[in-house]
């Protein structure tokens, strides 16, 4: 093998190590999927941009029942990764052939076999041949361990496939399996984290009426507003989850104030208006709770600067807080409390258009958030009645 080809293969390995290191550095604060891991890693190994590499890579998985499996094929186009095949089924015979690899790597070149190139094609599943779209000249295969065992199959290296290519593919397989296991742990941790946050949010609402339902609805209202304002899917999902923490600071407000059956006096109001500050402190400084902190501290600020706790105005109020403010006010007006009756959806629409003694829409709400509300107001009505849930799209 030439020195140039050896250097290219070593560069591929270095790229994989760099990708692993950077993924591990960010794993505590990044949500990612297996597909994202595959995309980053496959791009490092596939040919293109002057690197030696195969034209196609397949990721093949066995199913848990041992009755076959599924596969997906990838290639590069103008330097960008393309998934050029849908998931397809593989028969048990194909999977059984892969199982013979065990922990070894298989390197094969058609030119080295006794038969001709046409006969060499019969070694491959028809769907794989169709995907490649031409003759398969060589391949490297290795096992892929993990929660769902399978194999990597790399096809059509520009020259002969070599043991160096095999070592690169094995490194790719080890990396994918390791990161898949880590991502599974992250997903499990994320579920535990969300459960804890939801339990805390419900604990804060436990003393008040309509336990739990209010925070669920505010999540859905906020998600609907965020999605219809054209925000990124990640931010929509974050707001629609973090909105439930808007009143977490109420856990430090005495029940005598929370449950008072009438207007609060000045001293009681001062205590109540501290709950955004309490909420920010309770949520701490974790990067994962940044949006929740923004919402907790800012959802009682008004567009004209007349809100609390800091009297912020306009764009100085975090967008997440502006969104949750409207969602919170809508639900408060719709809900019965010991000191007031519930209003209908139409009555709230009138207040959001014309205002009343407590709500002055032009002064209290971000105009863009308010306009978005009127565009989707029927969705708010459905959410309140429990007929639908917001699902990010």
Secondary structure as GFF3:
##gff-version 3
##sequence-region A 1 393
A	DSSP	alpha_helix	3	26	.	.	.	ID=ss1
A	DSSP	alpha_helix	34	45	.	.	.	ID=ss2
A	DSSP	beta_strand	54	62	.	.	.	ID=ss3
A	DSSP	beta_strand	69	77	.	.	.	ID=ss4
A	DSSP	beta_strand	80	83	.	.	.	ID=ss5
A	DSSP	beta_strand	88	90	.	.	.	ID=ss6
A	DSSP	alpha_helix	92	99	.	.	.	ID=ss7
A	DSSP	beta_strand	105	109	.	.	.	ID=ss8
A	DSSP	three_ten_helix	110	112	.	.	.	ID=ss9
A	DSSP	alpha_helix	117	121	.	.	.	ID=ss10
A	DSSP	alpha_helix	126	132	.	.	.	ID=ss11
A	DSSP	beta_strand	138	144	.	.	.	ID=ss12
A	DSSP	beta_strand	150	157	.	.	.	ID=ss13
A	DSSP	alpha_helix	163	205	.	.	.	ID=ss14
A	DSSP	alpha_helix	213	228	.	.	.	ID=ss15
A	DSSP	alpha_helix	233	242	.	.	.	ID=ss16
A	DSSP	three_ten_helix	243	245	.	.	.	ID=ss17
A	DSSP	three_ten_helix	248	252	.	.	.	ID=ss18
A	DSSP	alpha_helix	255	258	.	.	.	ID=ss19
A	DSSP	alpha_helix	266	272	.	.	.	ID=ss20
A	DSSP	alpha_helix	275	283	.	.	.	ID=ss21
A	DSSP	three_ten_helix	287	289	.	.	.	ID=ss22
A	DSSP	alpha_helix	290	298	.	.	.	ID=ss23
A	DSSP	three_ten_helix	314	316	.	.	.	ID=ss24
A	DSSP	alpha_helix	319	334	.	.	.	ID=ss25
A	DSSP	alpha_helix	345	354	.	.	.	ID=ss26
A	DSSP	alpha_helix	361	364	.	.	.	ID=ss27
A	DSSP	alpha_helix	367	375	.	.	.	ID=ss28
A	DSSP	alpha_helix	377	384	.	.	.	ID=ss29
###
